[in-house]
């Protein structure tokens, strides 16, 4: 059994309004809406969990927002679909901004590929309060969460969720490469 190491990362991703608007497919945001989004960003930033998780030879980056953020998003959906849509996007954007701060290659690759959930990874994440939904599931218990390889290893071609992802199935454009030297480690990890 390999030893697990966990290191908390302190980061402060900034709110890039242009990138958020692009992701949300918005061409314009009113002043009151923008102020609300910036306020929520400021409230959620201290709640953001960022950890590097090592399980032997392989390391992962785990980033997530707690259940309280999910509840705030659900409340926004209850008020109006447009508000819910923007607040949901903000939570997703915060997680991805954190990923991109530590792994800038993800932006170019367009994907933070999901690793195969090994028993060591499952155990480490459960200990951090981010369990998978079940022993058979590849889905995390938190709605706004990302677990990916750290450092960057490649995009869609190494993603455990590829068979269920439209991008991984070539239904959308993707530009990613598998970095040399990582093919073998993935195969070795599957044997342990």
N, C-alpha and C positions, 0 to 999 in steps of 0.2 A: 504494500500500500504506500502510495506516495504521500509526502507531506504537503499540507495545504498552507498557503500563506495568504494573508489578507492585508491589504494596505489601503487606507482611506485616502482619497485624493481631494484636496481642497481646490476648487476652481470656481470662477465667477464668469460664466458665459454672458456676453452682453446681448441685449435685445437689438437685433438687426432688423429694423422696421422693413426695409426693402426686401430682405430675404423672407420675412414672415408674410408680407403681402404677396410675394411671388408664390410661396407655398399655398397660401389660402386662395389664390386666384382672385385677389382683390385689386382693384385699380385705385381705390380711394378709401380712406378711413376717416370718419369724422373725428373732431377733436375730443369729444367726450368718450368715444369708443377707444381711441388711442390711449387716453389717460387711464381708462379702466384696465386696458391690457398691460400697460406699464406698471400699474399698481399691483395687479395680480402677479406679474413677473417678479416684482420685488418681494411679494409675500411668499411666493413659491420657491424662490432661489435658496433660502436657508433650509428648506425642506428637501432639496435635491440630494439624493444619496449617490455617491460616486466611489466605487471601490475597484481596485485591481485585485483579482483573485488568481492565485497561482495554484495549480494542482499538478505538481511534478514538473514535467517538461513544458506544459502548456499553460499560458496565462490568458486571462479574460478580463474584459472591462465590463462592469455591471453598473448601470445607471438607471435610477427609477425615482418616481414621485410617489408619495404615500397615498393611502386611501382617502385622506382628507381632500386631496386635489380631485380625485375621482368624484367625490361627493359634491364639490363645488361645480364641477363640469356638469354633473347630472342636474343640479339645481339650475344652472344656466340653460340647459336644454328645456327644462320645465317652464322657464320664462318665455323663451322664444327660440325657434329653430336657428335663426341667424346668430343670436347671441351664443347659443350652444355650440354652433359650428366654429365660431371664432375662438371661444374659450377652449374647446377641445383641441383645436389647431395650436393654440398657445402652449398647452401642456406637451403636445407632441414636439413642437418646435424647441421647447426648453430642453427636453431630453436629447434631441438631435444636435442642438447647439453645443451641449456638453460633450457629446461624442466627438463632434468635429473639432472641438478645442484640443482634445487629446489625440485624436486620429484624423488629421486634416485630409488624409487620403480617401476617407469615406465620402467626402463631398465630390471628389473627382470620380470615384467608382460608383457613386449613387446608391450605395448599399452598405449597411453594417451587418454582414452576414451572421446568421444565427449558428452557433456551434451545436454539435451533437451533445445533448445533455447527458454526460457521463455520470456515474454514481458519485464520483468525487465532486463534480460541479454541482450536482443536485444538493449534496450534503452541505457544501460551503454556502450556497445561496440560501438554503433553508435556515442556516445558522445566522445569516445576515437579516432575515426577515423577508426574503424574496423567494419563497418556494415555488416550484412548478405546481400547476393545478392538481396533478396526480402523478403517480409513478410512471404511468404510460404516456403522459402528455409532454409535448414540447412547448406548451404555452405556460407563460409565467403567471403568477397569481395577481400581479399588478397590471393594470391597463396601460400605464405609461411607464414602460420599462424596455431597456435594451441590454442585451448581453451579446458581446461579440469578442472576437480574438483581439489580444493586445500583446504585442504590436499588430498592426494591420498585416494581414496575410493574403488578401484577395477579396473579391466580391462574390457575386452570385454563384460562381462555379464551386465555391467551398461551403455554401450555405446549406444547413441541415433542412431548412424549410423550402428548398428550391422546388420540389415537386408540387407544392401547394401555392406557390407565389406566381402571379401573372408575369412579373418581371423575369423571374428565374426560368419561366417557360418560354421566354422570347416574345411575349405579347406586348412588351414595351421595349423601348430602346435601352440598352445598358452598355456601359463602357467600363469594363473592369478586366483586370488581368490577375492571374495567380502568380504570386511572387516566387521566384526560383528558390528551391530548398525547402518549401513548406509541404509539398505533396507527400513526402515520405513521413513526416511527423504526424500528419492527419491519419495516415494508414496505421502507423504505430499506435496512436491513441485509441483507435478502434479496437485494437487487440487487447488492450489492458482492461 
